[in-house]
Amino acid sequence: MSDCLFCKIVKGEIPSKKVYEDDVMLAFWDIAPQAPVHVLVVPKKHVCGVDGICADNAGDVKKIFEKIPKIAGDLGLINGYRVISNVGRDGCQSVRHLHFHILGGAQLSDKMC
Ligand code: AMP
């Protein structure tokens, strides 16, 4: 997707503070952190959101979820963390490229919204 912000970050056309990268995913610091640790994990292949997960890309999503605990551990989130994916307009998804927020580094709110 040529006009997708996270595709441009994946391609290195827009800089990011990289946390982890392999052939399937890129993890980088959120530009506007909402917790002391706020990292985004995105698949390298464009998927619009959780609503775009299908048999063709579910393997990449599986690999991302297998890797998130390792990324969180490397970030020092020993007391826990939150993983969020906003979906669509009502979910306040601002970037239509599937991504998972990893939030932690402090006691988070017990409210979900
Ligand atoms: P969402 O609102 O769930 O779609 O999340 C998009 C996230 O991308 C927000 O938390 C933004 O702060 C973050 N973001 C937007 N532009 C950038 C960027 N250039 N580098 C890192 N994070 C970004």
Backbone and ligand atoms as CSV (ligand in chain L), in Angstrom:
chain,resi,resn,atom,element,x,y,z
A,1,MET,N,N,0.862,-1.199,0.000
A,1,MET,CA,C,0.000,0.000,0.000
A,1,MET,C,C,0.888,1.236,0.000
A,2,SER,N,N,0.926,1.945,-1.117
A,2,SER,CA,C,1.885,3.026,-1.283
A,2,SER,C,C,1.611,4.209,-0.357
A,3,ASP,N,N,0.338,4.417,0.028
A,3,ASP,CA,C,0.015,5.579,0.860
A,3,ASP,C,C,-0.160,5.217,2.335
A,4,CYS,N,N,0.275,4.027,2.721
A,4,CYS,CA,C,0.083,3.572,4.103
A,4,CYS,C,C,1.292,3.958,4.950
A,5,LEU,N,N,1.036,4.669,6.045
A,5,LEU,CA,C,2.106,5.140,6.932
A,5,LEU,C,C,2.975,3.994,7.437
A,6,PHE,N,N,2.351,2.927,7.913
A,6,PHE,CA,C,3.160,1.849,8.499
A,6,PHE,C,C,3.880,1.043,7.421
A,7,CYS,N,N,3.320,0.957,6.210
A,7,CYS,CA,C,4.075,0.342,5.107
A,7,CYS,C,C,5.333,1.159,4.834
A,8,LYS,N,N,5.211,2.484,4.899
A,8,LYS,CA,C,6.385,3.349,4.675
A,8,LYS,C,C,7.407,3.155,5.795
A,9,ILE,N,N,6.947,2.982,7.027
A,9,ILE,CA,C,7.872,2.720,8.140
A,9,ILE,C,C,8.553,1.368,7.933
A,10,VAL,N,N,7.772,0.359,7.546
A,10,VAL,CA,C,8.347,-0.972,7.287
A,10,VAL,C,C,9.438,-0.884,6.220
A,11,LYS,N,N,9.195,-0.078,5.168
A,11,LYS,CA,C,10.158,0.039,4.064
A,11,LYS,C,C,11.320,0.971,4.401
A,12,GLY,N,N,11.250,1.648,5.558
A,12,GLY,CA,C,12.321,2.564,5.947
A,12,GLY,C,C,12.199,3.930,5.311
A,13,GLU,N,N,11.062,4.187,4.654
A,13,GLU,CA,C,10.868,5.493,4.001
A,13,GLU,C,C,10.532,6.577,5.032
A,14,ILE,N,N,9.996,6.148,6.157
A,14,ILE,CA,C,9.760,7.033,7.302
A,14,ILE,C,C,10.509,6.411,8.471
A,15,PRO,N,N,11.285,7.218,9.214
A,15,PRO,CA,C,12.100,6.641,10.286
A,15,PRO,C,C,11.256,6.176,11.466
A,16,SER,N,N,11.771,5.196,12.168
A,16,SER,CA,C,11.123,4.728,13.396
A,16,SER,C,C,12.215,4.310,14.371
A,17,LYS,N,N,11.834,4.264,15.645
A,17,LYS,CA,C,12.754,3.754,16.676
A,17,LYS,C,C,12.471,2.266,16.833
A,18,LYS,N,N,13.290,1.478,16.161
A,18,LYS,CA,C,13.053,0.042,16.039
A,18,LYS,C,C,13.349,-0.687,17.348
A,19,VAL,N,N,12.477,-1.622,17.693
A,19,VAL,CA,C,12.643,-2.457,18.888
A,19,VAL,C,C,12.973,-3.892,18.485
A,20,TYR,N,N,12.315,-4.370,17.443
A,20,TYR,CA,C,12.510,-5.753,16.997
A,20,TYR,C,C,12.117,-5.835,15.524
A,21,GLU,N,N,12.797,-6.683,14.788
A,21,GLU,CA,C,12.446,-6.886,13.376
A,21,GLU,C,C,12.820,-8.287,12.955
A,22,ASP,N,N,11.953,-8.922,12.195
A,22,ASP,CA,C,12.321,-10.146,11.479
A,22,ASP,C,C,11.623,-10.113,10.123
A,23,ASP,N,N,11.534,-11.254,9.467
A,23,ASP,CA,C,10.972,-11.239,8.112
A,23,ASP,C,C,9.473,-10.995,8.091
A,24,VAL,N,N,8.806,-11.184,9.227
A,24,VAL,CA,C,7.340,-11.083,9.285
A,24,VAL,C,C,6.859,-9.770,9.878
A,25,MET,N,N,7.588,-9.238,10.864
A,25,MET,CA,C,7.053,-8.120,11.660
A,25,MET,C,C,8.126,-7.074,11.961
A,26,LEU,N,N,7.619,-5.896,12.316
A,26,LEU,CA,C,8.474,-4.820,12.822
A,26,LEU,C,C,7.824,-4.288,14.091
A,27,ALA,N,N,8.633,-4.085,15.125
A,27,ALA,CA,C,8.151,-3.452,16.360
A,27,ALA,C,C,8.937,-2.165,16.557
A,28,PHE,N,N,8.230,-1.087,16.874
A,28,PHE,CA,C,8.877,0.219,17.031
A,28,PHE,C,C,8.118,1.050,18.065
A,29,TRP,N,N,8.816,2.026,18.623
A,29,TRP,CA,C,8.215,2.893,19.641
A,29,TRP,C,C,7.137,3.770,19.025
A,30,ASP,N,N,6.013,3.889,19.738
A,30,ASP,CA,C,4.944,4.791,19.308
A,30,ASP,C,C,5.429,6.235,19.435
A,31,ILE,N,N,5.075,7.043,18.449
A,31,ILE,CA,C,5.542,8.439,18.414
A,31,ILE,C,C,4.869,9.302,19.484
A,32,ALA,N,N,3.732,8.869,19.974
A,32,ALA,CA,C,2.984,9.632,20.993
A,32,ALA,C,C,2.607,8.682,22.136
A,33,PRO,N,N,3.600,8.321,22.939
A,33,PRO,CA,C,3.383,7.249,23.925
A,33,PRO,C,C,2.298,7.565,24.944
A,34,GLN,N,N,1.491,6.552,25.230
A,34,GLN,CA,C,0.410,6.687,26.217
A,34,GLN,C,C,0.721,5.912,27.491
A,35,ALA,N,N,1.938,5.457,27.612
A,35,ALA,CA,C,2.432,4.772,28.814
A,35,ALA,C,C,3.950,4.875,28.757
A,36,PRO,N,N,4.646,4.627,29.870
A,36,PRO,CA,C,6.115,4.716,29.834
A,36,PRO,C,C,6.723,3.825,28.748
A,37,VAL,N,N,6.126,2.660,28.541
A,37,VAL,CA,C,6.511,1.817,27.409
A,37,VAL,C,C,5.298,1.723,26.480
A,38,HIS,N,N,5.475,2.136,25.235
A,38,HIS,CA,C,4.393,2.063,24.235
A,38,HIS,C,C,5.028,1.725,22.905
A,39,VAL,N,N,4.895,0.479,22.538
A,39,VAL,CA,C,5.516,-0.047,21.322
A,39,VAL,C,C,4.414,-0.609,20.431
A,40,LEU,N,N,4.594,-0.455,19.131
A,40,LEU,CA,C,3.664,-1.004,18.144
A,40,LEU,C,C,4.323,-2.181,17.436
A,41,VAL,N,N,3.555,-3.231,17.236
A,41,VAL,CA,C,4.041,-4.371,16.457
A,41,VAL,C,C,3.160,-4.487,15.225
A,42,VAL,N,N,3.774,-4.468,14.050
A,42,VAL,CA,C,3.017,-4.489,12.789
A,42,VAL,C,C,3.523,-5.624,11.907
A,43,PRO,N,N,2.613,-6.249,11.146
A,43,PRO,CA,C,3.083,-7.197,10.127
A,43,PRO,C,C,3.712,-6.421,8.976
A,44,LYS,N,N,4.736,-6.983,8.367
A,44,LYS,CA,C,5.361,-6.295,7.235
A,44,LYS,C,C,4.444,-6.270,6.020
A,45,LYS,N,N,3.672,-7.341,5.839
A,45,LYS,CA,C,2.705,-7.358,4.733
A,45,LYS,C,C,1.466,-6.601,5.161
A,46,HIS,N,N,0.974,-5.735,4.289
A,46,HIS,CA,C,-0.157,-4.884,4.661
A,46,HIS,C,C,-1.418,-5.700,4.928
A,47,VAL,N,N,-1.988,-5.459,6.113
A,47,VAL,CA,C,-3.318,-5.959,6.493
A,47,VAL,C,C,-4.016,-4.742,7.093
A,48,CYS,N,N,-5.269,-4.501,6.745
A,48,CYS,CA,C,-5.892,-3.231,7.151
A,48,CYS,C,C,-6.145,-3.157,8.658
A,49,GLY,N,N,-6.368,-4.290,9.289
A,49,GLY,CA,C,-6.649,-4.285,10.721
A,49,GLY,C,C,-7.072,-5.681,11.143
A,50,VAL,N,N,-7.525,-5.807,12.392
A,50,VAL,CA,C,-8.029,-7.107,12.849
A,50,VAL,C,C,-9.143,-7.580,11.914
A,51,ASP,N,N,-9.894,-6.635,11.372
A,51,ASP,CA,C,-10.975,-6.977,10.447
A,51,ASP,C,C,-10.464,-7.451,9.087
A,52,GLY,N,N,-9.164,-7.418,8.889
A,52,GLY,CA,C,-8.586,-7.922,7.645
A,52,GLY,C,C,-7.844,-9.236,7.823
A,53,ILE,N,N,-7.896,-9.790,9.047
A,53,ILE,CA,C,-7.209,-11.066,9.288
A,53,ILE,C,C,-7.997,-12.183,8.600
A,54,CYS,N,N,-7.258,-13.024,7.862
A,54,CYS,CA,C,-7.895,-14.123,7.115
A,54,CYS,C,C,-6.870,-15.255,7.007
A,55,ALA,N,N,-7.283,-16.308,6.353
A,55,ALA,CA,C,-6.409,-17.486,6.254
A,55,ALA,C,C,-5.062,-17.141,5.622
A,56,ASP,N,N,-5.057,-16.180,4.714
A,56,ASP,CA,C,-3.814,-15.814,4.010
A,56,ASP,C,C,-2.769,-15.162,4.915
A,57,ASN,N,N,-3.224,-14.474,5.961
A,57,ASN,CA,C,-2.259,-13.743,6.806
A,57,ASN,C,C,-2.272,-14.192,8.266
A,58,ALA,N,N,-3.135,-15.160,8.607
A,58,ALA,CA,C,-3.252,-15.582,10.007
A,58,ALA,C,C,-1.937,-16.168,10.532
A,59,GLY,N,N,-1.133,-16.731,9.637
A,59,GLY,CA,C,0.161,-17.270,10.063
A,59,GLY,C,C,1.077,-16.165,10.570
A,60,ASP,N,N,1.041,-15.010,9.913
A,60,ASP,CA,C,1.856,-13.875,10.374
A,60,ASP,C,C,1.338,-13.360,11.720
A,61,VAL,N,N,0.024,-13.331,11.883
A,61,VAL,CA,C,-0.555,-12.876,13.153
A,61,VAL,C,C,-0.149,-13.836,14.278
A,62,LYS,N,N,-0.172,-15.108,13.975
A,62,LYS,CA,C,0.257,-16.109,14.973
A,62,LYS,C,C,1.705,-15.847,15.394
A,63,LYS,N,N,2.561,-15.610,14.412
A,63,LYS,CA,C,3.976,-15.354,14.731
A,63,LYS,C,C,4.130,-14.085,15.567
A,64,ILE,N,N,3.326,-13.066,15.279
A,64,ILE,CA,C,3.389,-11.834,16.069
A,64,ILE,C,C,3.012,-12.122,17.514
A,65,PHE,N,N,1.932,-12.875,17.718
A,65,PHE,CA,C,1.510,-13.157,19.093
A,65,PHE,C,C,2.480,-14.085,19.815
A,66,GLU,N,N,3.156,-14.941,19.069
A,66,GLU,CA,C,4.192,-15.768,19.708
A,66,GLU,C,C,5.374,-14.905,20.132
A,67,LYS,N,N,5.613,-13.810,19.419
A,67,LYS,CA,C,6.789,-12.969,19.684
A,67,LYS,C,C,6.516,-11.877,20.715
A,68,ILE,N,N,5.277,-11.462,20.885
A,68,ILE,CA,C,4.978,-10.346,21.785
A,68,ILE,C,C,5.509,-10.579,23.206
A,69,PRO,N,N,5.348,-11.750,23.809
A,69,PRO,CA,C,5.901,-11.918,25.165
A,69,PRO,C,C,7.418,-11.718,25.210
A,70,LYS,N,N,8.112,-12.123,24.171
A,70,LYS,CA,C,9.575,-11.933,24.130
A,70,LYS,C,C,9.906,-10.443,24.002
A,71,ILE,N,N,9.180,-9.735,23.130
A,71,ILE,CA,C,9.408,-8.293,22.978
A,71,ILE,C,C,9.134,-7.590,24.304
A,72,ALA,N,N,8.022,-7.951,24.944
A,72,ALA,CA,C,7.669,-7.329,26.227
A,72,ALA,C,C,8.731,-7.635,27.286
A,73,GLY,N,N,9.207,-8.849,27.294
A,73,GLY,CA,C,10.252,-9.215,28.258
A,73,GLY,C,C,11.514,-8.412,28.023
A,74,ASP,N,N,11.888,-8.267,26.753
A,74,ASP,CA,C,13.099,-7.495,26.438
A,74,ASP,C,C,12.931,-6.015,26.795
A,75,LEU,N,N,11.681,-5.551,26.834
A,75,LEU,CA,C,11.406,-4.160,27.226
A,75,LEU,C,C,11.337,-4.009,28.745
A,76,GLY,N,N,11.485,-5.107,29.455
A,76,GLY,CA,C,11.511,-5.061,30.918
A,76,GLY,C,C,10.141,-5.074,31.575
A,77,LEU,N,N,9.134,-5.524,30.842
A,77,LEU,CA,C,7.760,-5.472,31.372
A,77,LEU,C,C,7.469,-6.712,32.216
A,78,ILE,N,N,8.195,-6.824,33.316
A,78,ILE,CA,C,8.111,-8.049,34.122
A,78,ILE,C,C,6.823,-8.127,34.937
A,79,ASN,N,N,6.179,-6.989,35.164
A,79,ASN,CA,C,4.954,-6.993,35.976
A,79,ASN,C,C,3.681,-7.044,35.127
A,80,GLY,N,N,3.834,-7.180,33.847
A,80,GLY,CA,C,2.674,-7.266,32.968
A,80,GLY,C,C,2.583,-6.094,32.021
A,81,TYR,N,N,1.609,-6.179,31.157
A,81,TYR,CA,C,1.434,-5.170,30.110
A,81,TYR,C,C,0.074,-5.378,29.470
A,82,ARG,N,N,-0.290,-4.480,28.568
A,82,ARG,CA,C,-1.566,-4.574,27.850
A,82,ARG,C,C,-1.285,-4.626,26.358
A,83,VAL,N,N,-2.021,-5.467,25.659
A,83,VAL,CA,C,-1.931,-5.547,24.199
A,83,VAL,C,C,-3.288,-5.134,23.640
A,84,ILE,N,N,-3.271,-4.126,22.769
A,84,ILE,CA,C,-4.518,-3.570,22.238
A,84,ILE,C,C,-4.408,-3.465,20.715
A,85,SER,N,N,-5.516,-3.716,20.037
A,85,SER,CA,C,-5.610,-3.379,18.618
A,85,SER,C,C,-6.945,-2.684,18.387
A,86,ASN,N,N,-6.883,-1.422,18.006
A,86,ASN,CA,C,-8.097,-0.681,17.689
A,86,ASN,C,C,-8.547,-1.062,16.284
A,87,VAL,N,N,-9.856,-1.127,16.088
A,87,VAL,CA,C,-10.394,-1.571,14.792
A,87,VAL,C,C,-11.447,-0.582,14.289
A,88,GLY,N,N,-11.170,-0.007,13.119
A,88,GLY,CA,C,-12.169,0.805,12.439
A,88,GLY,C,C,-12.520,2.104,13.149
A,89,ARG,N,N,-13.560,2.742,12.646
A,89,ARG,CA,C,-13.937,4.081,13.131
A,89,ARG,C,C,-14.356,4.068,14.594
A,90,ASP,N,N,-15.262,3.184,14.946
A,90,ASP,CA,C,-15.730,3.167,16.338
A,90,ASP,C,C,-14.610,2.755,17.298
A,91,GLY,N,N,-13.663,1.967,16.799
A,91,GLY,CA,C,-12.536,1.550,17.634
A,91,GLY,C,C,-11.403,2.558,17.659
A,92,CYS,N,N,-11.596,3.691,16.953
A,92,CYS,CA,C,-10.595,4.770,16.906
A,92,CYS,C,C,-9.268,4.300,16.306
A,93,GLN,N,N,-9.347,3.462,15.280
A,93,GLN,CA,C,-8.125,3.081,14.570
A,93,GLN,C,C,-7.728,4.228,13.654
A,94,SER,N,N,-6.576,4.823,13.899
A,94,SER,CA,C,-6.148,5.976,13.104
A,94,SER,C,C,-5.221,5.584,11.964
A,95,VAL,N,N,-4.585,4.443,12.048
A,95,VAL,CA,C,-3.714,3.958,10.967
A,95,VAL,C,C,-4.258,2.607,10.511
A,96,ARG,N,N,-4.700,2.580,9.235
A,96,ARG,CA,C,-5.343,1.358,8.729
A,96,ARG,C,C,-4.305,0.357,8.225
A,97,HIS,N,N,-3.428,-0.017,9.129
A,97,HIS,CA,C,-2.476,-1.109,8.925
A,97,HIS,C,C,-2.457,-1.839,10.252
A,98,LEU,N,N,-2.756,-3.119,10.228
A,98,LEU,CA,C,-2.859,-3.892,11.463
A,98,LEU,C,C,-1.679,-3.626,12.386
A,99,HIS,N,N,-1.970,-3.325,13.635
A,99,HIS,CA,C,-0.898,-3.128,14.616
A,99,HIS,C,C,-1.409,-3.448,16.003
A,100,PHE,N,N,-0.492,-3.898,16.808
A,100,PHE,CA,C,-0.799,-4.220,18.192
A,100,PHE,C,C,0.018,-3.294,19.080
A,101,HIS,N,N,-0.689,-2.561,19.937
A,101,HIS,CA,C,-0.030,-1.699,20.906
A,101,HIS,C,C,0.410,-2.562,22.087
A,102,ILE,N,N,1.652,-2.425,22.502
A,102,ILE,CA,C,2.119,-2.998,23.770
A,102,ILE,C,C,2.321,-1.820,24.711
A,103,LEU,N,N,1.546,-1.818,25.789
A,103,LEU,CA,C,1.575,-0.708,26.750
A,103,LEU,C,C,1.969,-1.244,28.116
A,104,GLY,N,N,2.871,-0.547,28.780
A,104,GLY,CA,C,3.264,-1.001,30.115
A,104,GLY,C,C,4.292,-0.073,30.722
A,105,GLY,N,N,4.964,-0.595,31.724
A,105,GLY,CA,C,5.973,0.192,32.421
A,105,GLY,C,C,5.416,0.969,33.589
A,106,ALA,N,N,4.120,0.809,33.863
A,106,ALA,CA,C,3.468,1.449,35.007
A,106,ALA,C,C,2.149,0.714,35.237
A,107,GLN,N,N,1.545,0.943,36.390
A,107,GLN,CA,C,0.203,0.394,36.621
A,107,GLN,C,C,-0.768,1.078,35.665
A,108,LEU,N,N,-1.422,0.314,34.814
A,108,LEU,CA,C,-2.360,0.874,33.847
A,108,LEU,C,C,-3.742,1.000,34.468
A,109,SER,N,N,-4.576,1.806,33.828
A,109,SER,CA,C,-5.948,1.972,34.292
A,109,SER,C,C,-6.690,0.642,34.226
A,110,ASP,N,N,-7.608,0.431,35.170
A,110,ASP,CA,C,-8.428,-0.782,35.097
A,110,ASP,C,C,-9.621,-0.591,34.178
A,111,LYS,N,N,-9.737,0.618,33.602
A,111,LYS,CA,C,-10.805,0.894,32.637
A,111,LYS,C,C,-10.315,0.511,31.239
A,112,MET,N,N,-11.171,-0.064,30.444
A,112,MET,CA,C,-10.807,-0.442,29.086
A,112,MET,C,C,-11.085,0.668,28.078
A,113,CYS,N,N,-11.907,1.643,28.460
A,113,CYS,CA,C,-12.168,2.755,27.537
A,113,CYS,C,C,-12.631,3.966,28.332
L,1,AMP,P1,P,-4.308,3.570,16.309
L,1,AMP,O1,O,-4.900,4.892,16.694
L,1,AMP,O2,O,-4.749,2.414,17.168
L,1,AMP,O3,O,-4.502,3.289,14.840
L,1,AMP,O4,O,-2.762,3.666,16.581
L,1,AMP,C1,C,-1.896,4.337,15.719
L,1,AMP,C2,C,-0.703,4.706,16.537
L,1,AMP,O5,O,0.325,5.058,15.639
L,1,AMP,C3,C,-0.915,5.879,17.476
L,1,AMP,O6,O,-0.673,5.473,18.817
L,1,AMP,C4,C,0.102,6.907,16.977
L,1,AMP,O7,O,0.698,7.638,18.019
L,1,AMP,C5,C,1.108,6.020,16.272
L,1,AMP,N1,N,1.895,6.678,15.237
L,1,AMP,C6,C,1.442,7.509,14.264
L,1,AMP,N2,N,2.453,7.896,13.468
L,1,AMP,C7,C,3.571,7.275,13.947
L,1,AMP,C8,C,4.937,7.278,13.558
L,1,AMP,N3,N,5.395,7.974,12.509
L,1,AMP,N4,N,5.827,6.548,14.294
L,1,AMP,C9,C,5.391,5.840,15.358
L,1,AMP,N5,N,4.100,5.793,15.769
L,1,AMP,C10,C,3.198,6.507,15.077
